[in-house]
Amino acid sequence: MERGLHFVRKWIEGEVQYNDGQFAEVQTNGIHGIETNLLLETLQIHREDTDDTESEFKHRFPVGTCLDILTTTEIFAQPTDRCSTEEQDQGSASAHQCCLNKPVIVRKFAIPTSLWLLHRSA
């Protein structure tokens, strides 16, 4: 991995499992490659990150709603203990080499892009 920032984007699906009007929990699963049908993680969507009132938030993300979600993960090579900040700032070859050993996830964004209601037969 080259030193610097890298972005990994992937599509996943999720189903709203809980919504109390303040936050909703979404169980996600993979839809591509080796993650197909694999349960991934539980995401939380917080009402405070929207302009919704409590009732609008419950209406927008009712339990049982399925979501298409685009995740974006930012990854960069974190310096190991052997690397000094000064070496990194100067961009020396040795600093560059030791920094390649420890990739770290910086931030992961999950953005619901569409939703639909599950139709279940009784």
N, C-alpha and C positions, 0 to 999 in steps of 0.2 A: 504494500500500500504506500503510495506517495504521501509525503508529509503535506498536510493541508486538509481542507474540509471536503467531505464527500457527502452526497445525498443519495439515499435509497428510498424509492417510492414504490408502494405496492397497494393493490386493492384488496380489501377484505370485506366480509359481511358481518353484521351483528344483529342481535335481537335484544330489544329493551326488556330487561328482566325486572326492573324496579324503577319507580318514579314517585317521589313524594312532593314534587313541586319545587324542591330546592336543588336536587340533583337526580340524574337518571343513571342507572348502571346498565351497561350494554355488554353482553357476552359475545365475543367475536370469534370467528372461525375463518380459516384460510380458504381461498377459492382458486388458487393457482399453484401449479407445481407440486412439490412435496408437502406443502401445507394444505392441500385440498382436503376439506372436511375435518381438519385438525382444529380442536378448540385452542384458541390462542390466549387471550387475556380478557380481563374485565376492564372496560373503560368507563370512566365517569364523565358525564356531561353536566356541568354546573350552570344553573340558571343565571348566576351572577355574570357569566360570560356572554349572556344574551341580553336583549332588551325586553324579554318576555316578562309578563306578570306570572305569578305562581300558577294561575289557572291556564294561561296561554302555554306555559311550559309543559304542563300535564297534558294539554290537548295536542301539542306538537309531537311529544314523545310518549304516547301511551304504551303501557306494557303490552308486549306482543308485536310491536312494530318492528319491522326489519329495516336495516339501514345498509346502504352501500357506503363504505368508508374508504377514504384515501389516506394512507399513513405516509408520512415523510419522516425519515430518520436522518439526523445529521451526525456524521461520524468524523472524528479527526484523530490523528496519532498523538497520544499524550506522552509527554516526556517521561522517561523512566528515571529512577533515582540517580542513575549514572550521569544524567545530562544536567549541566548547569544552565541556568537561565541565560547567562551571558553567552555561552556557546550557541544556544538556540537563536538568540537575537542576532548574532553575527552570521548565522546560517552556515556554519562550518560543516564540512563533510562528515566529521565524526559525530557531531550533534545530530545531523540529519539521520545518520545510520542508527544511532541508539534510540531515536524517537520513533522509529518505524515498528518497534517491537510491541507496542501496547495500544491498540486501537480502543477508543472509548466512544460510547454513544453520548452525544452532547444533549440533544433534545429529540423528542419524538412527538410529532403532531398527528392527531387523528381528526379528520374532518368528515362529518357525515355529509354525503353529497346528494343522496336521495333516500326516500323512505317509502315503505309500503306496508300494509297491514297483512298479517298472516290470516289466511282463511283455513280454519281447521274444521274438519267434520266431527260431529259429536259422536 
